[in-house]
Amino acid sequence: MQSNDARTLLSCAVATTLAGAVAVVVSSVLAGAKGAYGAAAGAFVAGAVMAMGLVVLQRTAKQFPQLFQAMGLLLYMTQILLVAVVLGLFKDTHAFNTRAFAFSLLAATLVWIATQTRVHMKAKILYVQPEQGGPGGSAAGGAASGSAEQSAPVRSTS
């Protein structure tokens, strides 16, 4: 995993954990101990599903970069279906408050997605590799003169 991917995973995990902690406190006030258990379970499920998806997507991008976009779409669909299955399995449980579980899962998922979007927007990921020295001094100078030999090679973002 590249450093920017690890940074994304860490940022999202921290934000989701904080959102889960807030959900546990709010749910324990509104629904008691069962609400706190439901909120903790919901935040855990959301964090686990989203983290697993990010790791799988980054491994796919590393091994098969041509499948990155298709894999991303398939992965999000799979995550939604997995969360739907988990919600279906726990809809009649009495171990915890199911409303707290559902709202916490939704909130944690939205926090994860918002944090992941923010981290990607702020990341400074090069998609071309600048030349090291040379007569033009920059890759743009060589490309402007019409020389195909001095253009910068494309660099993978995964």
Summary of the structure (lengths in Angstrom):
residues: 158
radius of gyration: 21.6
end to end distance: 9.0
largest distance: 72.8
contacts: 469
relative contact order: 0.16
helix: 76%
strand: 1%
